[in-house]
Amino acid sequence: MATQDFMSKTSIAGRAPIQTERRGSRRCKITQLMRIRPSDPEKENFDDMRGTVSVSRTGVYFQTSETPYEVGMRLFVTMPYSHEAHAMTREYLCEVVRVDALSNGMTGVGFKILMEIGMQAPSYSRHSVSRK
């Protein structure tokens, strides 16, 4: 049995590096529409509508053509996002933990969910009805 050099994560026998799983929960490959905005008013403002690539209880990974994402950036994320008036969505405060330049020209972004801000109630128009 070959011994392992724990500093380099490679075995002494010259095998490929050993990969350790760092995620705390399993990921599901589902697509769910999200609305993503920066939470810092001093950052460049954008309103990014994207579908998820993979989702876990504590984080999301998606692809985007927007470029202002950077590790450590805080975001407001509404998901699942819908234009429907009766849709019940939730808004979260999140932090970008991963930014990947992808071979297709897109950017892969991973964020962790820090806290739920609240449920986004349906927006109904409030027209006053006058009765005579």
Buried (B, 14 or more C-beta within 10 A) or exposed (E): EEEBEEEEEBBEEEEEEEEEEEEEEEBEEEEBBBBBBBBEEEBEEEEBEBEBBBBBEEBBBBBBEBEEBEEEBBBBBBBBBBEEEEEEBBBBBBBBBEBEEEEEEBBBBBBBBBEEBEEBEEEEEEEEEEEE
